Structures are given as structure tokens and as C-alpha cells.
């Protein structure tokens, strides 16, 4: 009898789980108000955890398609066909999505372009506080979060997962593309930051004990009025950059990465090329800040030295190539590290710096940055890009389709 009851309980549990899994529904929303619900917000308000809201192609505008709140629901909002440039949410000067009710990675947004957003308190396109949604394959185009994060603003321990997203022509005071504030630790993978602007941190700002992780991200053409053309880090921040690329970013003082006030970024297998700042084009270490650079290239800064340190700040480099920077290579606070721990000063031999689309920063086969090659036989690959020149294909989806929005 006891075995029968136990078996019956398992059967009932399986039926309940099956019923819950089978209850997930997919609903359609169209820009003209047709479909299952007249707007995105009305769809969110009606659906249940696990449900999917699909957006048809077109431009979503007006009430119900701006100031959108997930209300803590574990749902997916996605474009029906998966093409961000075909499914546009035009915020018309209002703010976009809010994640503020403890949403986790089961709360998903994917395959859309968000444009013309504005929010004074930060996050013109997405405002995320104490939540960790999953944002994938989205374009953030021409948004403004006045105080922080033109594209995305993360606050109070927010840890969103952001993958395959493009941040283009966004603007803010702190972090034109993304601002990480107060213990926020977002994970950004395979994202591009292009032509964003800010007073500090043209692409990304980290502030007040934030620790984002960025993997295989590209920063190009970003601009800051004061500090950190690509990235600005201040007040006990510890971002990690792995296989990231920084080229043609600029600022009046510090063109690449600025870190100050106990901020300690780690850069692993990164490439810097043609960044510009009157003080330094690569990495600045300010008060009590100490960057760690491993297997990283800083080459051909158009203005400024490769690295600059204040008296109480300084980086540690290993297996790095610092070469051809307008304001000096192994100078100042890093002079003593040249020639030790695998550090070199050699032309990295990039494949094609005159490529008509973007520079090809892969390496020639005889590059000194190739794995375990003279003059650094103890070092693996240096830089973000592999050895091997040849045809390089670019997808429009990745390199500018959002420009036409």
C-alpha cells in the first residue's frame, strides 16, 4: 500500500509539471494594434510566467509601447523573425523598458531595436535595478539616459546578461552605452559599442563598486568630453575585459580606459589600436588604482602615451606588446616592466589597418604576438585576434544595419 501511494504521488507530480509546462502560450502583438493584444504593455499585463510575446515587423510607438514594465514576470518578448532592424520600438523621447521587480534571466528581451529613448535618471532604453534580465540580439540606437547609461543603466546590484547587442550613437553624462552603478555586475558578451558619447565613459562607465565582465566586446569611435573615450571606472570598481578590442576611441585627456579611486580593471587578451587622448591613448591609472594587463596589445595610439599612472597608481603587465604609441611606449610608471615577464616592444603586424570596413586586427603568421613565438616564446597569443590573414567577412547585422533606423 505504501508503494502504491508513493507511485501515485509521483504520477500526480508528473501530471502537474507537464500541465504547467504545457500551459505556456505564445501571443502576437503588431504595431497597428492588431494581434492578441493592442500593445506590448497590455500583453505583459495579461500573460503568465513562461509565456512568449512575439512582435511582428514594423515600428512600435505610442502609449503601451513605451515605459514598459515586466512587473517581475518570467516571460520572453522577442521579434517574430529575429531581425532587430525589422522590429523597432521607437520611444519618441520617452523611456523604454524597466526591470525593477527582481526579474531574473528568465525575463528575456531579444531581437529588437530600441531607439529615441530618454530618461533623466538613467537608462534611456533600459533601466535595470536589483534585477538580472537576459537581453539578447538587440540594437540600442540614439538613446539618452541623462545621468547615466544612454542604452542601459544598471543600479543596486543589477546583473543583467547582455549578449550579441549593438550600442550605437547613444549619449549620457556617464556611460554613453552602458552605466554600471552601485554594486552592479552585468555580463556583456559579443557586444559592440560604436560612436557613443558621454562626458565620462563614451562606451561604458563603472561606478561605486561595480564589477562588470565584458567578453569579446568591441569599442570603436566612442568619445568622452573629459575621461575615458571607451571606458570610465571610478570608486572601487573591478571590471574584467577578456578578448576585447578598443580602436579609434577618443577623449580630451584619456582616450581608452580611465580608472581612478581604487579601481582595478583586468584586461586579458585585449587589443588597443589608434586611440587618442592628450595624456594617454591606452590605459590611465589614477589614485590608488592598479590595472592588470595580460597578453594585451597597446599599439599606435594617435595621441598620448600607451599607459599613464599617477604617483599612487600603477598597472602590472605580463606578456604584453606596447608599441608605436605617439606619446611613448614603455615610459613612466611601466618603464621597468619592459623586457621582463614576456613584455615586448615590437610591431604586432596586424593584417590590414586600411580595410574599407574596419581594420583587420588579426595577426600575420610571423607576428611577434603569435603564440609562443620569438621574442616571447614563453607567452601564448597576445591580443584579442588570432593569427591568420585573408578574406574577412562582415555581416550587415553587426556593422551598421541599425544606422538606417
C-alpha positions as CSV (number, residue, x, y, z in Angstrom):
1,X,0.0,0.0,0.0
2,X,2.8,2.4,0.9
3,X,4.5,1.7,-2.5
4,X,1.2,2.4,-4.3
5,X,0.7,5.8,-2.5
6,X,4.3,6.8,-3.4
7,X,3.8,5.8,-7.0
8,X,0.5,7.6,-7.2
9,X,2.2,10.8,-5.8
10,X,4.9,10.7,-8.4
11,X,2.3,10.3,-11.2
12,X,0.3,13.3,-9.8
13,X,3.5,15.4,-9.6
14,X,4.5,14.5,-13.2
15,X,1.0,15.4,-14.4
16,X,1.2,18.8,-12.6
17,X,4.7,19.5,-14.0
18,X,3.5,18.5,-17.5
19,X,0.4,20.7,-17.2
20,X,2.5,23.7,-16.1
21,X,5.0,23.3,-18.9
22,X,2.3,22.8,-21.5
23,X,0.4,25.9,-20.3
24,X,3.0,28.3,-21.8
25,X,1.5,30.3,-24.7
26,X,2.8,32.5,-27.5
27,X,0.9,35.7,-28.2
28,X,1.3,38.1,-31.1
29,X,1.5,41.9,-31.0
30,X,1.6,44.2,-34.0
31,X,2.4,47.9,-34.4
32,X,-1.1,48.7,-35.7
33,X,-2.7,47.3,-32.6
34,X,-3.8,44.0,-34.2
35,X,-2.8,40.7,-32.9
36,X,-3.7,39.2,-29.5
37,X,-3.2,42.5,-27.6
38,X,-3.1,46.1,-28.7
39,X,0.2,47.0,-27.1
40,X,3.3,45.4,-25.6
41,X,2.4,46.5,-22.0
42,X,-1.1,45.2,-22.3
43,X,0.3,41.9,-23.4
44,X,2.7,41.8,-20.4
45,X,-0.1,42.6,-18.0
46,X,-2.2,39.7,-19.3
47,X,0.3,36.9,-19.8
48,X,1.7,34.4,-17.3
49,X,5.2,33.2,-16.4
50,X,6.7,31.2,-19.2
51,X,4.7,32.8,-21.9
52,X,6.1,34.4,-25.1
53,X,5.2,37.7,-26.6
54,X,6.2,37.9,-30.3
55,X,6.4,41.3,-32.0
56,X,5.7,41.5,-35.8
57,X,7.9,43.6,-38.1
58,X,7.3,47.3,-38.0
59,X,7.7,50.3,-35.8
60,X,6.1,50.3,-32.3
61,X,5.1,53.7,-31.0
62,X,2.8,55.4,-28.5
63,X,1.2,54.5,-25.2
64,X,1.7,50.9,-24.2
65,X,4.8,50.6,-26.3
66,X,7.0,52.8,-24.1
67,X,7.6,52.9,-20.3
68,X,7.3,49.1,-20.4
69,X,7.4,47.2,-17.1
70,X,7.9,43.5,-16.9
71,X,6.4,43.5,-13.4
72,X,8.7,40.7,-12.3
73,X,7.3,38.2,-14.8
74,X,9.5,35.4,-16.2
75,X,8.4,36.0,-19.8
76,X,10.0,36.4,-23.2
77,X,9.5,39.4,-25.5
78,X,11.0,38.8,-28.9
79,X,10.7,39.8,-32.6
80,X,8.8,37.3,-34.6
81,X,11.5,36.8,-37.2
82,X,14.6,37.6,-35.1
83,X,15.8,40.6,-37.1
84,X,16.4,43.7,-34.8
85,X,16.4,46.2,-37.7
86,X,13.0,45.0,-38.8
87,X,11.3,45.3,-35.4
88,X,11.8,48.8,-34.0
89,X,10.5,50.2,-30.7
90,X,10.6,54.0,-31.2
91,X,10.2,55.6,-27.8
92,X,9.8,59.1,-29.2
93,X,11.6,60.8,-26.3
94,X,10.2,58.6,-23.6
95,X,12.0,55.9,-21.7
96,X,11.8,52.2,-22.6
97,X,11.9,49.0,-20.5
98,X,12.0,48.8,-16.7
99,X,13.3,45.8,-14.8
100,X,12.7,46.8,-11.2
101,X,10.9,43.9,-9.6
102,X,13.6,41.3,-9.1
103,X,13.5,39.9,-12.6
104,X,15.9,37.1,-13.4
105,X,17.4,35.7,-16.6
106,X,14.0,34.0,-17.4
107,X,12.8,37.5,-18.1
108,X,14.0,37.9,-21.7
109,X,14.1,40.6,-24.4
110,X,15.5,39.7,-27.7
111,X,15.7,40.6,-31.4
112,X,14.5,44.3,-31.3
113,X,15.9,47.8,-31.9
114,X,15.2,50.4,-29.2
115,X,15.6,53.9,-30.4
116,X,14.9,57.6,-29.4
117,X,14.6,56.8,-25.7
118,X,15.2,59.3,-22.9
119,X,15.2,59.0,-19.1
120,X,16.7,61.7,-16.9
121,X,17.6,59.3,-14.1
122,X,19.4,57.0,-16.5
123,X,18.7,54.2,-18.9
124,X,17.1,55.8,-21.9
125,X,16.3,52.4,-23.4
126,X,16.5,50.0,-20.4
127,X,16.5,50.8,-16.7
128,X,17.6,47.8,-14.5
129,X,17.7,47.9,-10.7
130,X,18.2,44.9,-8.4
131,X,17.3,42.7,-11.4
132,X,19.0,40.4,-13.8
133,X,17.1,40.0,-17.1
134,X,18.5,38.4,-20.2
135,X,18.9,40.8,-23.2
136,X,20.0,39.3,-26.5
137,X,20.5,40.3,-30.1
138,X,19.2,43.9,-29.6
139,X,20.2,47.2,-31.1
140,X,20.3,50.3,-28.9
141,X,20.3,53.3,-31.3
142,X,20.3,57.0,-30.4
143,X,19.0,56.8,-26.8
144,X,19.9,59.1,-24.0
145,X,19.9,58.5,-20.2
146,X,20.9,61.9,-19.0
147,X,22.6,61.0,-15.7
148,X,23.9,57.5,-16.8
149,X,23.6,54.9,-19.4
150,X,22.1,56.1,-22.7
151,X,21.4,52.5,-23.6
152,X,21.3,50.5,-20.3
153,X,21.5,51.7,-16.7
154,X,22.3,49.1,-14.0
155,X,21.8,50.0,-10.4
156,X,21.8,48.5,-6.9
157,X,23.3,45.1,-7.6
158,X,21.7,44.6,-11.1
159,X,23.4,41.8,-13.0
160,X,21.7,41.5,-16.4
161,X,23.1,39.1,-19.1
162,X,23.6,41.1,-22.3
163,X,24.6,39.1,-25.4
164,X,25.1,40.0,-29.1
165,X,23.9,43.6,-28.7
166,X,25.0,46.7,-30.6
167,X,25.1,50.1,-28.9
168,X,25.2,52.9,-31.5
169,X,25.0,56.7,-31.2
170,X,23.8,56.7,-27.6
171,X,24.6,59.5,-25.2
172,X,24.8,60.3,-21.4
173,X,26.8,62.1,-18.8
174,X,28.2,58.8,-17.5
175,X,28.4,55.8,-19.9
176,X,27.1,56.6,-23.4
177,X,26.2,53.0,-24.0
178,X,26.0,51.4,-20.5
179,X,26.4,52.7,-17.0
180,X,27.0,50.3,-14.1
181,X,26.3,51.8,-10.7
182,X,26.3,50.7,-7.0
183,X,27.5,47.0,-6.9
184,X,26.2,46.2,-10.4
185,X,27.9,43.3,-12.2
186,X,26.4,42.8,-15.7
187,X,27.8,40.2,-18.1
188,X,28.3,41.6,-21.6
189,X,29.3,39.2,-24.3
190,X,30.0,39.8,-28.0
191,X,28.6,43.4,-27.9
192,X,29.7,46.4,-29.9
193,X,29.9,50.0,-28.7
194,X,30.2,52.3,-31.7
195,X,30.1,56.1,-31.8
196,X,28.5,56.6,-28.4
197,X,29.3,59.7,-26.4
198,X,29.4,60.9,-22.8
199,X,31.2,63.4,-20.5
200,X,32.9,60.4,-18.9
201,X,33.0,56.9,-20.4
202,X,31.9,57.2,-24.1
203,X,31.1,53.5,-24.2
204,X,30.8,52.2,-20.6
205,X,31.0,53.7,-17.1
206,X,31.6,51.7,-14.0
207,X,31.0,53.5,-10.7
208,X,30.8,52.8,-7.0
209,X,31.9,49.1,-6.5
210,X,30.6,47.8,-9.8
211,X,32.3,44.8,-11.5
212,X,31.0,44.1,-15.0
213,X,32.5,41.3,-17.1
214,X,32.9,42.1,-20.8
215,X,33.9,39.3,-23.2
216,X,34.7,39.6,-26.9
217,X,33.3,43.2,-27.0
218,X,34.4,45.9,-29.5
219,X,34.7,49.6,-28.7
220,X,35.2,51.8,-31.7
221,X,34.7,55.5,-32.4
222,X,33.4,56.3,-28.9
223,X,34.1,59.8,-27.4
224,X,34.2,61.3,-24.0
225,X,34.4,65.0,-23.2
226,X,36.6,64.5,-20.2
227,X,37.7,61.0,-19.3
228,X,37.7,57.5,-20.8
229,X,36.8,57.6,-24.5
230,X,35.9,54.0,-24.3
231,X,35.5,53.2,-20.6
232,X,35.4,55.2,-17.3
233,X,35.9,53.4,-14.0
234,X,35.8,55.2,-10.6
235,X,35.4,54.4,-6.9
236,X,36.4,50.8,-6.1
237,X,35.4,49.2,-9.4
238,X,36.9,46.0,-10.8
239,X,35.7,45.3,-14.3
240,X,37.1,42.4,-16.3
241,X,37.8,42.7,-20.1
242,X,38.5,39.5,-22.0
243,X,39.3,39.4,-25.7
244,X,38.0,43.0,-26.1
245,X,39.1,45.4,-28.8
246,X,39.5,49.2,-28.5
247,X,40.1,51.3,-31.5
248,X,39.7,54.9,-32.6
249,X,38.2,56.0,-29.3
250,X,39.0,59.4,-28.0
251,X,38.8,61.8,-25.1
252,X,40.3,65.2,-24.3
253,X,42.6,63.6,-21.7
254,X,42.4,59.7,-21.7
255,X,41.3,58.0,-24.9
256,X,41.0,54.4,-23.9
257,X,40.3,53.2,-20.3
258,X,40.3,55.6,-17.3
259,X,40.5,54.1,-13.8
260,X,40.6,56.1,-10.6
261,X,39.9,55.9,-6.8
262,X,40.7,52.3,-6.0
263,X,39.5,50.9,-9.4
264,X,41.4,47.9,-10.6
265,X,40.4,46.6,-14.1
266,X,41.7,43.4,-15.5
267,X,42.5,43.2,-19.2
268,X,43.2,39.8,-20.7
269,X,43.9,39.2,-24.4
270,X,42.8,42.7,-25.4
271,X,43.8,44.8,-28.4
272,X,44.2,48.7,-28.3
273,X,44.8,50.5,-31.6
274,X,44.7,54.1,-32.7
275,X,43.0,55.6,-29.6
276,X,43.5,59.2,-28.8
277,X,44.0,61.3,-25.6
278,X,46.3,64.2,-24.8
279,X,47.6,62.3,-21.7
280,X,47.3,58.7,-22.8
281,X,45.6,56.7,-25.6
282,X,45.5,53.3,-23.8
283,X,45.1,52.9,-20.0
284,X,45.2,55.5,-17.3
285,X,45.7,54.5,-13.6
286,X,44.8,57.2,-11.1
287,X,44.7,57.4,-7.4
288,X,45.3,54.0,-5.8
289,X,44.3,52.2,-8.9
290,X,46.2,49.3,-10.4
291,X,45.2,47.7,-13.6
292,X,46.3,44.2,-14.6
293,X,47.1,43.6,-18.2
294,X,47.9,40.1,-19.6
295,X,48.6,39.1,-23.2
296,X,47.4,42.6,-24.3
297,X,48.5,44.8,-27.2
298,X,48.5,48.6,-27.0
299,X,49.8,49.9,-30.3
300,X,49.8,53.1,-32.4
301,X,47.9,55.4,-30.1
302,X,47.3,58.5,-32.3
303,X,47.9,60.8,-29.3
304,X,49.2,60.3,-25.8
305,X,51.3,57.5,-24.2
306,X,50.2,53.9,-24.1
307,X,49.8,53.9,-20.3
308,X,49.9,56.7,-17.8
309,X,50.0,56.5,-14.0
310,X,49.6,58.9,-11.2
311,X,52.0,58.7,-8.3
312,X,49.9,56.3,-6.2
313,X,48.6,54.2,-9.1
314,X,50.1,51.7,-11.4
315,X,49.5,48.7,-13.6
316,X,51.1,45.2,-13.7
317,X,51.8,43.9,-17.2
318,X,52.8,40.4,-18.4
319,X,53.1,39.1,-22.0
320,X,52.1,42.5,-23.4
321,X,53.2,44.3,-26.5
322,X,53.3,48.0,-26.2
323,X,54.5,49.6,-29.5
324,X,54.3,52.7,-31.7
325,X,52.3,55.0,-29.4
326,X,52.6,58.7,-30.2
327,X,53.3,59.7,-26.6
328,X,55.7,56.8,-25.8
329,X,55.6,53.1,-25.2
330,X,57.4,51.7,-22.1
331,X,57.8,55.0,-20.4
332,X,57.0,56.5,-17.0
333,X,55.5,54.0,-14.5
334,X,55.8,51.0,-16.8
335,X,59.4,51.6,-18.0
336,X,60.8,49.0,-15.6
337,X,58.5,46.3,-16.9
338,X,59.9,46.3,-20.4
339,X,61.7,43.1,-21.2
340,X,60.5,41.1,-18.2
341,X,57.6,38.7,-17.8
342,X,57.3,38.4,-21.6
343,X,56.7,42.1,-22.2
344,X,57.9,43.3,-25.6
345,X,58.0,46.4,-27.9
346,X,57.5,45.1,-31.4
347,X,55.3,45.9,-34.3
348,X,52.4,43.4,-33.8
349,X,52.0,43.1,-37.6
350,X,48.2,43.5,-37.9
351,X,46.8,42.0,-41.1
352,X,45.2,45.2,-42.6
353,X,44.9,48.6,-41.0
354,X,43.4,50.1,-44.1
355,X,40.5,47.7,-44.5
356,X,37.5,49.6,-46.0
357,X,35.0,48.5,-43.4
358,X,37.0,48.2,-40.1
359,X,40.7,47.5,-39.5
360,X,41.6,43.8,-39.6
361,X,43.4,43.4,-36.3
362,X,44.2,39.7,-36.8
363,X,47.9,38.9,-36.9
364,X,50.3,37.9,-39.7
365,X,51.8,34.5,-39.3
366,X,55.2,36.0,-38.4
367,X,53.8,38.4,-35.8
368,X,55.8,38.6,-32.5
369,X,52.4,38.3,-30.8
370,X,51.7,34.9,-32.3
371,X,51.6,32.1,-29.7
372,X,55.0,31.1,-28.2
373,X,56.9,33.0,-30.9
374,X,60.2,34.9,-30.6
375,X,60.9,37.2,-28.9
376,X,58.3,36.0,-26.4
377,X,58.4,32.2,-26.6
378,X,57.0,31.8,-23.1
379,X,53.8,33.6,-24.0
380,X,50.6,32.4,-25.6
381,X,48.6,34.6,-28.1
382,X,48.9,38.3,-27.4
383,X,45.9,40.4,-28.3
384,X,42.2,39.7,-29.0
385,X,42.5,38.4,-32.5
386,X,44.0,35.2,-33.9
387,X,46.8,34.6,-36.3
388,X,45.8,34.3,-40.0
389,X,45.1,36.9,-42.7
390,X,42.8,36.5,-45.7
391,X,39.2,37.3,-46.5
392,X,37.3,38.8,-43.6
393,X,33.5,38.7,-43.8
394,X,31.3,41.2,-42.0
395,X,27.6,40.8,-41.5
396,X,25.4,43.9,-42.1
397,X,23.5,43.0,-39.0
398,X,26.7,43.5,-37.0
399,X,28.2,46.5,-38.7
400,X,25.7,49.2,-39.3
401,X,22.3,48.0,-40.3
402,X,21.0,50.0,-37.4
403,X,22.3,53.1,-38.9
404,X,19.3,53.1,-41.2
405,X,16.8,53.2,-38.4
